């Protein structure tokens, strides 16, 4: 494993894939959609279960989309997502964003959603994304910013959750507050033409509150993140159970509201 690659904090527990499979180009890559044209070649870095990848493939058809991820096992699910939608212009491969196995100038668009917060060297990752992007093409990245997340009611245990998550993520070599850093990382990677924006997810309906609180409650006690928190000495199992219970309590409130902010950059190669 290259030194630049951090431990992926979330893993691929069902509670994690429940979140990843909800993502679409519309709710997670709207800032990029206006740049896409039929016939483009697109690389989707950190594609996970492939829901955004499949949307990108539909948007650029008859162009081709290549989805890559470090976890080979998740690519079987991604391929199933694409085949279930009848897409024939998408393919998947195992790859590390720090060392992409593609020639220079291979793609018109290189996209990464919620990836740079989990890598050991985001600047090197962006340089590598730029290398495989054709001159005049677009390198696009979007990442959440945990420290800027906001919610109501302000349950103290959720403050504990946030502090714990950020501590575990950094111990794994990542940067959970990546959203605010994307512009700086892009500049350090050598990009001079960068458009930086922000957007958010908001969970405030009964259905979305139940979904969001449930997946975080499950993730807190059952996922790789839970294992890393305990094994790293960051929390005990009892403490994680208390945080999960707080998530479920928050989800029952009819005035509950949660906002996840994201930083976004469109970088002209």
C-alpha positions in Angstrom: 0.0 0.0 0.0 1.5 3.4 -1.0 2.4 5.6 1.9 0.1 8.3 0.6 -3.0 6.0 1.0 -4.9 6.5 4.2 -7.1 3.9 5.8 -10.7 4.3 4.6 -12.5 5.2 7.8 -16.0 4.1 6.8 -15.4 0.7 5.1 -18.2 -0.9 3.2 -20.7 -2.0 5.8 -24.3 -2.1 4.7 -25.0 1.2 6.6 -22.2 2.9 4.6 -23.5 1.5 1.3 -27.0 2.7 2.2 -25.6 6.2 2.1 -23.4 5.8 -0.9 -26.1 4.2 -3.0 -28.4 7.2 -2.4 -26.0 9.5 -4.2 -26.8 10.7 -7.7 -25.3 13.2 -10.1 -28.2 15.5 -9.2 -27.7 15.5 -5.5 -23.9 15.0 -5.4 -22.4 16.4 -8.6 -24.8 19.2 -9.7 -21.9 21.6 -10.0 -20.3 19.4 -12.7 -23.4 18.6 -14.8 -23.3 21.8 -16.9 -19.7 20.9 -18.0 -20.7 17.5 -19.4 -21.3 16.8 -23.1 -22.3 13.7 -25.2 -19.2 11.9 -26.4 -16.9 12.8 -23.5 -14.6 10.4 -21.8 -15.0 10.5 -18.0 -13.0 9.0 -15.1 -15.0 8.6 -11.8 -12.5 8.2 -9.0 -13.6 6.4 -5.8 -16.8 5.3 -7.6 -18.1 3.0 -4.8 -21.4 1.3 -5.7 -21.5 3.2 -9.0 -24.7 5.3 -8.7 -23.1 8.6 -9.6 -21.0 6.7 -12.2 -24.1 5.4 -13.9 -25.6 8.9 -14.0 -22.5 10.3 -15.6 -22.5 7.5 -18.2 -26.1 8.5 -19.2 -25.2 12.1 -19.4 -22.1 11.7 -21.7 -23.4 8.8 -23.9 -22.2 7.7 -26.4 -19.0 8.7 -24.6 -17.5 6.3 -22.0 -17.1 6.5 -18.3 -14.5 4.5 -16.3 -15.2 4.1 -12.6 -12.3 3.2 -10.3 -12.0 2.3 -6.6 -9.3 0.9 -4.3 -11.8 -1.7 -3.0 -12.2 -4.4 -5.7 -15.1 -6.0 -4.0 -17.3 -2.9 -4.3 -16.8 -2.8 -8.1 -19.0 -5.9 -8.5 -21.8 -4.0 -7.0 -21.0 -1.0 -9.2 -21.0 -3.2 -12.3 -24.4 -4.5 -11.3 -25.7 -0.9 -10.9 -24.6 -0.1 -14.5 -25.9 -3.3 -16.0 -29.2 -3.0 -14.2 -29.7 0.3 -16.0 -28.8 -1.2 -19.4 -25.6 0.9 -19.7 -23.0 -0.3 -22.1 -20.7 2.7 -22.0 -19.2 2.2 -18.5 -16.4 0.0 -17.2 -14.8 -0.4 -13.8 -11.2 -1.1 -12.5 -9.2 -1.1 -9.3 -7.0 1.9 -9.0 -5.3 4.2 -6.5 -5.8 7.9 -7.1 -2.2 8.6 -6.1 -1.0 6.4 -9.0 -3.6 6.0 -11.7 -2.9 3.4 -14.3 -3.9 5.5 -17.3 -1.8 7.4 -19.9 -1.5 11.2 -19.8 -4.4 13.1 -21.3 -6.8 10.1 -21.3 -10.1 11.8 -20.1 -12.1 15.0 -20.7 -13.4 15.0 -17.2 -11.9 13.5 -14.0 -14.3 13.4 -11.1 -14.0 12.5 -7.4 -16.8 12.7 -4.9 -16.0 12.3 -1.1 -12.6 11.0 -2.0 -9.9 13.6 -1.1 -11.0 13.6 2.6 -9.9 9.9 2.8 -6.5 10.0 1.1 -3.1 10.6 2.6 -1.9 13.1 0.1 -4.8 15.0 -1.6 -2.5 17.4 -3.4 -0.7 14.5 -5.1 -4.1 13.0 -5.9 -5.2 16.1 -7.6 -1.9 16.3 -9.6 -2.5 12.7 -10.7 -6.1 13.5 -11.7 -4.7 16.5 -13.7 -2.1 14.2 -15.4 -4.8 11.9 -16.9 -7.0 14.9 -17.9 -6.7 16.3 -21.4 -5.6 19.9 -21.7 -8.7 22.1 -21.4 -10.6 19.4 -19.6 -12.1 19.5 -16.1 -10.9 18.0 -12.8 -13.9 18.1 -10.4 -13.9 17.3 -6.7 -16.5 17.6 -4.0 -16.0 16.8 -0.3 -18.0 17.3 2.9 -16.7 19.4 5.8 -17.5 17.7 9.1 -16.6 20.7 11.3 -19.1 22.8 9.5 -22.0 20.3 9.9 -24.9 21.7 11.8 -28.0 20.2 13.4 -30.9 20.8 15.7 -31.9 19.8 18.4 -28.3 20.3 19.8 -27.9 17.0 21.6 -24.6 17.0 23.5 -23.9 13.4 22.5 -23.9 14.4 18.8 -21.1 16.9 19.7 -19.2 13.9 21.1 -20.0 12.0 17.8 -18.5 14.8 15.7 -15.4 15.1 17.8 -14.9 11.4 17.8 -15.3 11.0 14.1 -12.9 13.7 13.3 -10.3 12.2 15.6 -10.7 8.7 14.2 -10.5 10.0 10.6 -7.3 12.0 11.2 -5.8 9.0 13.0 -6.4 7.1 9.8 -4.5 9.7 7.8 -7.5 11.5 6.3 -8.9 15.1 6.6 -12.5 15.2 7.6 -12.8 18.9 7.1 -11.7 18.6 3.5 -14.5 20.8 2.0 -12.9 24.1 3.1 -9.5 22.9 1.9 -10.3 22.0 -1.7 -9.4 25.3 -3.2 -6.1 25.4 -1.4 -5.2 21.9 -2.4 -6.1 22.6 -6.0 -3.8 25.7 -6.0 -1.0 23.6 -4.5 -1.6 21.0 -7.2 -0.8 23.6 -9.8 -4.3 24.5 -11.1 -4.7 28.2 -11.9 -8.2 28.2 -13.3 -10.4 27.0 -10.4 -14.0 27.7 -9.7 -14.8 27.0 -6.0 -18.4 26.6 -4.8 -20.3 25.0 -2.0 -23.6 23.1 -1.7 -25.3 21.1 1.0 -27.5 18.1 1.8 -30.3 18.8 4.2 -32.2 16.1 6.1 -35.4 17.6 7.6 -38.3 15.5 6.5 -39.6 12.5 8.6 -38.3 10.1 6.0 -34.9 11.7 5.5 -34.4 12.1 9.3 -35.2 8.5 9.9 -32.8 7.4 7.1 -29.9 9.7 8.1 -30.1 8.9 11.8 -30.5 5.2 11.2 -27.5 4.8 9.0 -25.3 6.8 11.4 -26.6 4.8 14.4 -25.8 1.6 12.6 -22.4 2.8 11.3 -21.4 3.9 14.8 -21.7 0.4 16.2 -21.3 -2.0 13.3 -19.0 -0.6 10.6 -15.2 -0.5 10.1 -15.4 3.0 11.6 -16.7 1.4 14.9 -13.9 -1.1 14.9 -11.2 1.5 14.3 -12.6 3.7 17.0 -12.4 1.0 19.6 -9.1 -0.6 18.4 -7.5 2.8 18.3 -8.5 3.6 21.8 -10.7 6.5 20.8 -13.9 5.2 22.3 -15.3 2.1 24.1 -18.1 0.0 22.8 -20.4 1.4 25.5 -19.6 4.9 24.4 -20.4 4.1 20.8 -23.7 2.5 21.8 -24.6 5.8 23.6 -23.8 7.8 20.5 -25.9 5.4 18.4 -28.8 5.8 20.8 -28.5 9.6 20.6 -28.7 9.4 16.8 -31.9 7.4 17.0 -33.4 9.8 19.6 -32.5 12.7 17.3 -34.3 11.0 14.4 -37.6 10.8 16.3 -37.9 14.5 16.8 -40.3 16.3 14.5 -38.2 19.4 14.6 -34.9 17.7 13.8 -32.8 19.2 11.1 -29.3 18.3 9.8 -27.1 20.0 7.3 -24.0 18.5 5.6 -22.0 21.2 3.8 -19.7 20.5 0.9 -16.9 22.3 -0.8 -16.6 21.9 -4.6 -13.9 22.8 -7.2 -14.0 22.8 -11.0 -10.4 22.9 -12.1 -9.5 23.6 -15.7 -6.6 21.4 -16.7 
